[in-house]
């Protein structure tokens, strides 16, 4: 039986949270929370957090006995993201069947809540990826998360001109074009940019901290790149977009230099994270130059839920006219004009002799 979290499940959450798998999403890096606090946020009347906890309890079943799943809303209300699953697959009582049951149940609940996409930021391990794929999740990009604990000293020694400025409404059209040119089609579809009308830029990586700042860099009026900084007391998450037609090393270096310089001017502490997607070529050399080191590999997966749409269609079925009912009756041929009436004018041939 799978149901929403109740206060009677507190001890179960506490016990299983010690062997839970927290998916390495950006939200987990910037705002880590315990499984119990996430569960309680859904039942406390004054809480505004949009998070769900589903508990599996099945007595008398040795393989699939107990577990829980936690998910949360994304920035877009049509999206959700898996945050935590317990027990982990390498735990003594962990098994993929537990995850399959929990994920299948949440997919059903997501469709009822009119959620169109469910994201999962899965470690790049075959068992984990295959477990999510078994219930319909599809990978749309692979990423390597780079981390930088200390900004390079060259930023302090050089007098860098701040070329980046915060994004304004004037930049929206150019930002949309930059995103479409720098992002493959399958990623745009997975992020909802090609399916949602009026989808905002940038497509969120489900960071709902409320402290996202988007900067643009222009040269001679042309937009050459953009970067987004999401900061919290636990670190800063960096995302970049640049034109792939001319991915010059100079453009990439300018983009990262401006992002690091902006971080330093705002005095945002903590490590700096950057997720390099497999379609972003040439970024590794620039990351190493600015002091980043690889931290972990992950696979971003998405599950599109069923969405019912009512449409009017033309009926092309051929309709044949039915024949009227035939009533049987007697038939007498019409009598010709001047024809003798044989029934009354019979002549006896013997009387004329």
C-alpha positions as MATLAB code, in Angstrom:
seq = 'XXXXXXXXXXXXXXXXXXXXXXXXXXXXXXXXXXXXXXXXXXXXXXXXXXXXXXXXXXXXXXXXXXXXXXXXXXXXXXXXXXXXXXXXXXXXXXXXXXXXXXXXXXXXXXXXXXXXXXXXXXXXXXXXXXXXXXXXXXXXXXXXXXXXXXXXXXXXXXXXXXXXXXXXXXXXXXXXXXXXXXXXXXXXXXXXXXXXXXXXXXXXXXXXXXXXXXXXXXXXXXXXXXXXXXXXXXXXXXXXXXXXXXXXXXXXXXXXXXXXXXXXXXXXXXXXXXXXXXXXXXXXXXXXXXXXXXXXXXXXXXXXXXXXXXXXXXXXXXXXXXXXXXXXXXXXXXXXXXXXXXXXXXXXXXXXX';
ca = [
       0.000    0.000    0.000;
       1.332    3.435   -0.980;
      -0.170    6.563    0.561;
       0.822   10.143    1.498;
       2.908   10.711    4.600;
       1.130   10.731    7.966;
       2.448   11.751   11.367;
       2.530    8.089   12.343;
       5.286    7.551    9.725;
       7.834    9.789   11.477;
       9.882    6.919   12.885;
       9.837    5.130    9.522;
      11.202    8.234    7.774;
      13.864    8.696   10.442;
      15.010    5.102   10.159;
      15.023    4.856    6.353;
      16.559    8.302    5.822;
      19.895    6.923    7.032;
      20.004    4.723    3.918;
      18.200    6.967    1.445;
      19.430    8.075   -1.982;
      19.331   11.856   -2.388;
      19.468   12.611   -6.078;
      22.301   15.073   -6.857;
      20.161   17.875   -8.238;
      21.237   21.495   -7.982;
      18.563   22.094   -5.376;
      20.178   19.483   -3.109;
      23.558   21.202   -3.390;
      22.256   24.685   -2.648;
      19.563   23.975   -0.084;
      20.058   20.584    1.580;
      17.173   19.389    3.738;
      16.610   16.318    5.840;
      14.010   13.804    4.728;
      12.007   14.335    7.896;
      11.797   18.115    7.437;
      10.614   17.588    3.856;
       7.956   15.143    5.034;
       6.724   17.440    7.802;
       6.513   20.411    5.446;
       3.630   18.695    3.653;
       1.462   18.280    6.757;
       2.197   21.450    8.732;
      -0.642   23.931    8.114;
       1.632   26.989    7.981;
       4.126   25.489    5.534;
       4.245   26.864    1.986;
       6.655   24.267    0.583;
       5.202   22.328   -2.330;
       6.701   18.950   -1.589;
       5.254   15.450   -1.403;
       6.217   12.337    0.524;
       4.692    8.945   -0.331;
       5.191    5.995    1.998;
       5.189    2.320    1.011;
       4.142   -0.150    3.695;
       3.334   -3.690    2.638;
       3.193   -6.301    5.396;
       3.765   -9.940    4.589;
       5.929   -9.224    1.518;
       9.590   -9.960    2.057;
      10.895   -8.354   -1.150;
       8.869   -5.126   -1.231;
       8.264   -4.252    2.388;
       8.712   -0.520    3.065;
      10.160    2.634    1.538;
       9.352    6.238    0.689;
       9.623    8.724   -2.172;
       9.922   12.504   -1.954;
       9.343   14.988   -4.753;
       8.768   18.696   -5.100;
       7.299   21.243   -7.471;
       9.577   22.975   -9.936;
       9.541   26.665  -10.731;
       7.065   25.839  -13.477;
       3.888   24.531  -11.852;
       3.574   21.934  -14.606;
       6.821   20.260  -13.485;
       8.019   18.177  -10.562;
      11.341   16.623   -9.590;
      12.217   13.489   -7.654;
      14.291   14.471   -4.618;
      14.810   11.310   -2.580;
      14.147    7.553   -2.636;
      14.614    5.100    0.223;
      15.971    2.624    0.878;
      18.915    2.912   -1.495;
      19.475    0.077   -3.925;
      22.692   -0.966   -2.178;
      21.039   -1.080    1.269;
      20.468   -4.494    2.909;
      16.728   -4.324    2.192;
      16.938   -2.198   -0.922;
      15.548   -3.498   -4.214;
      14.615   -1.941   -7.601;
      11.066   -3.251   -7.161;
      10.552   -0.794   -4.272;
      11.609    2.125   -6.433;
       9.489    0.895   -9.347;
       6.359    0.788   -7.191;
       6.964    4.228   -5.704;
       7.824    5.841   -9.029;
       4.837    4.277  -10.808;
       2.534    5.533   -8.067;
       3.926    9.062   -8.238;
       3.570    9.124  -12.033;
      -0.108    8.305  -11.588;
      -0.468   11.016   -8.940;
       1.357   13.540  -11.128;
      -1.096   13.005  -13.975;
      -3.996   13.557  -11.568;
      -2.345   16.804  -10.399;
      -2.034   17.924  -14.057;
       1.767   17.812  -13.987;
       3.181   17.378  -17.475;
       6.811   16.505  -16.723;
       8.694   14.745  -13.951;
      12.464   15.203  -13.768;
      15.069   13.002  -12.154;
      18.710   13.961  -11.734;
      20.200   10.475  -11.518;
      23.832    9.535  -10.813;
      25.407    8.101  -13.940;
      25.284    4.481  -12.769;
      23.699    1.716  -14.885;
      21.539    0.245  -12.108;
      20.048    3.604  -11.123;
      19.466    4.753  -14.694;
      17.879    1.432  -15.707;
      15.583    1.487  -12.681;
      14.176    4.852  -13.738;
      14.006    3.777  -17.378;
      11.886    0.761  -16.377;
       8.991    3.080  -15.460;
       9.241    5.302  -18.520;
      11.917    7.896  -17.721;
      14.104    8.854  -20.682;
      17.574   10.458  -20.545;
      17.839   13.731  -22.445;
      21.363   14.844  -21.526;
      24.414   13.784  -19.566;
      26.325   16.249  -17.444;
      29.525   16.488  -15.454;
      29.271   18.719  -12.397;
      32.400   20.812  -11.825;
      33.123   22.489   -8.515;
      35.342   25.405   -7.526;
      36.042   26.159   -3.874;
      38.289   29.172   -4.369;
      38.244   31.762   -7.118;
      41.532   32.072   -9.035;
      43.934   34.703   -7.787;
      44.201   36.221  -11.257;
      40.752   37.754  -10.768;
      42.079   39.781   -7.833;
      45.230   40.869   -9.662;
      43.583   42.098  -12.849;
      41.347   45.095  -13.290;
      38.506   43.408  -15.158;
      35.883   45.584  -16.780;
      32.361   44.433  -15.926;
      30.761   43.798  -19.310;
      27.748   41.863  -18.048;
      24.542   43.542  -17.007;
      21.273   42.177  -15.595;
      18.761   40.994  -18.142;
      15.914   43.322  -19.137;
      12.807   42.861  -21.263;
      14.712   44.180  -24.290;
      16.904   41.062  -24.226;
      14.091   38.491  -24.256;
      13.918   37.989  -28.027;
      17.684   37.609  -28.394;
      17.790   35.254  -25.400;
      15.169   33.000  -26.956;
      17.167   32.855  -30.193;
      20.380   32.153  -28.289;
      18.754   29.329  -26.372;
      17.375   27.673  -29.513;
      20.735   27.898  -31.266;
      22.746   26.587  -28.327;
      20.448   23.771  -27.170;
      19.650   20.549  -29.073;
      16.054   19.870  -29.993;
      15.628   16.845  -27.709;
      16.763   18.933  -24.729;
      14.381   21.752  -25.612;
      11.487   19.294  -25.825;
      12.442   17.728  -22.478;
      12.618   21.170  -20.846;
       9.233   22.145  -22.259;
      10.568   25.038  -24.319;
       9.119   23.666  -27.583;
       5.832   22.434  -26.102;
       4.713   25.135  -23.658;
       3.309   28.337  -25.081;
       5.085   31.333  -23.656;
       7.699   29.236  -21.856;
      10.038   31.541  -19.933;
      13.760   31.811  -20.511;
      15.834   30.337  -19.175;
      14.105   26.981  -18.699;
      14.469   26.278  -15.028;
      16.643   23.538  -13.658;
      14.003   23.392  -10.916;
      15.791   25.983   -8.774;
      13.076   27.671   -6.741;
      15.277   29.527   -4.288;
      14.086   32.913   -5.478;
      17.632   34.254   -5.864;
      18.301   33.671   -9.544;
      20.020   36.491  -11.428;
      20.446   36.409  -15.216;
      23.151   38.491  -16.901;
      23.750   39.185  -20.585;
      26.916   40.168  -22.451;
      26.728   42.197  -25.644;
      29.429   43.324  -28.042;
      28.596   46.053  -30.546;
      24.913   45.493  -29.807;
      25.017   41.749  -30.482;
      24.257   39.235  -27.747;
      27.276   36.912  -27.469;
      26.358   35.061  -24.286;
      24.362   34.901  -21.080;
      24.835   33.351  -17.664;
      22.620   32.732  -14.655;
      23.770   32.721  -11.025;
      21.682   31.074   -8.313;
      23.112   31.681   -4.864;
      22.378   30.449   -1.372;
      24.345   30.197    1.874;
      25.600   26.802    0.699;
      27.024   27.823   -2.670;
      26.422   29.278   -6.123;
      25.089   27.455   -9.190;
      26.258   28.751  -12.582;
      24.612   28.193  -15.959;
      25.829   29.616  -19.271;
      24.588   29.967  -22.854;
      26.782   30.867  -25.807;
      26.474   30.716  -29.574;
      27.616   27.271  -30.788;
      28.212   28.519  -34.337;
      31.336   30.350  -33.192;
      32.344   28.685  -29.903;
      35.612   30.564  -29.691;
      37.795   30.129  -26.636;
      37.772   33.897  -26.186;
      33.961   33.997  -25.919;
      33.871   31.164  -23.384;
      36.646   32.708  -21.337;
      34.856   36.069  -21.306;
      31.636   34.404  -20.220;
      33.186   32.564  -17.251;
      35.384   35.506  -16.307;
      32.362   37.783  -16.083;
      30.415   35.207  -14.070;
      33.223   34.735  -11.540;
      33.833   38.456  -11.321;
      30.129   39.060  -10.636;
      30.173   36.399   -7.920;
      33.156   38.036   -6.252;
      31.673   41.543   -6.410;
      28.468   40.324   -4.757;
      30.512   38.509   -2.066;
      28.630   35.272   -2.495;
      30.410   32.578   -0.535;
      30.499   28.810   -0.775;
      31.629   26.595   -3.632;
      30.717   27.429   -7.196;
      29.061   24.643   -9.244;
      28.745   24.293  -12.989;
      27.084   21.406  -14.878;
      28.743   20.874  -18.284;
      26.365   19.102  -20.658;
      27.635   16.660  -23.239;
      26.703   19.049  -26.077;
      28.768   21.948  -24.682;
      32.097   21.434  -26.357;
      35.272   23.222  -25.330;
      34.084   24.071  -21.823;
      36.395   21.683  -19.951;
      39.574   23.570  -20.858;
      38.109   26.874  -19.670;
      36.826   25.317  -16.434;
      40.248   23.925  -15.593;
      41.788   27.313  -16.317;
      39.538   28.953  -13.710;
      40.156   26.338  -11.013;
      37.173   24.002  -11.442;
      37.559   20.252  -10.869;
      35.114   17.434  -11.813;
      32.831   16.521   -8.939;
      30.253   13.977  -10.194;
      28.564   12.650  -13.334;
      24.823   12.596  -13.697;
      22.074   11.776  -16.192;
      19.123   14.115  -16.467;
      15.954   12.139  -17.187;
      12.353   13.139  -17.822;
       8.996   11.426  -17.789;
       6.189   13.031  -19.792;
       2.852   12.231  -18.219;
      -0.371   11.648  -20.124;
      -2.247   14.825  -20.933;
      -5.867   14.599  -22.078;
      -6.806   17.045  -24.831;
     -10.329   17.482  -26.191;
     -10.451   18.432  -29.867;
     -13.161   18.794  -32.471;
     -12.658   16.597  -35.504;
     -14.526   16.116  -38.772;
     -16.532   12.938  -39.173;
     -15.386   11.380  -42.443;
     -17.568    8.257  -42.161;
     -19.725    7.703  -45.270;
     -23.420    7.662  -44.431;
     -25.643    5.576  -46.776;
     -29.353    6.291  -47.201;
     -31.524    3.439  -45.991;
     -34.279    2.049  -48.191;
     -37.888    2.451  -47.097;
     -39.888   -0.584  -46.077;
     -41.483   -2.524  -48.957;
     -45.135   -3.531  -48.351;
     -46.358   -6.473  -50.520;
     -49.693   -5.905  -52.419;
     -51.676   -7.302  -55.374;
     -51.110   -5.932  -58.831;
     -53.547   -5.794  -61.761;
     -52.397   -4.515  -65.174;
     -54.342   -1.554  -66.518;
     -57.176   -2.318  -69.007;
     -56.635   -1.120  -72.570;
     -59.197    1.273  -74.091;
     -61.760   -0.562  -76.285;
     -60.642   -3.954  -75.246;
     -63.427   -6.496  -74.894;
     -64.447   -7.574  -71.499;
     -63.759  -11.289  -71.668;
     -65.293  -11.885  -68.358;
     -68.837  -10.830  -69.524;
     -68.902  -11.326  -73.336;
     -68.404  -14.990  -73.664;
     -70.046  -16.314  -76.904;
     -71.225  -19.897  -77.203;
     -70.046  -21.191  -80.538;
     -72.834  -23.725  -80.573;
     -75.605  -21.061  -80.655;
     -74.432  -19.617  -83.945;
     -74.896  -22.783  -85.926;
];
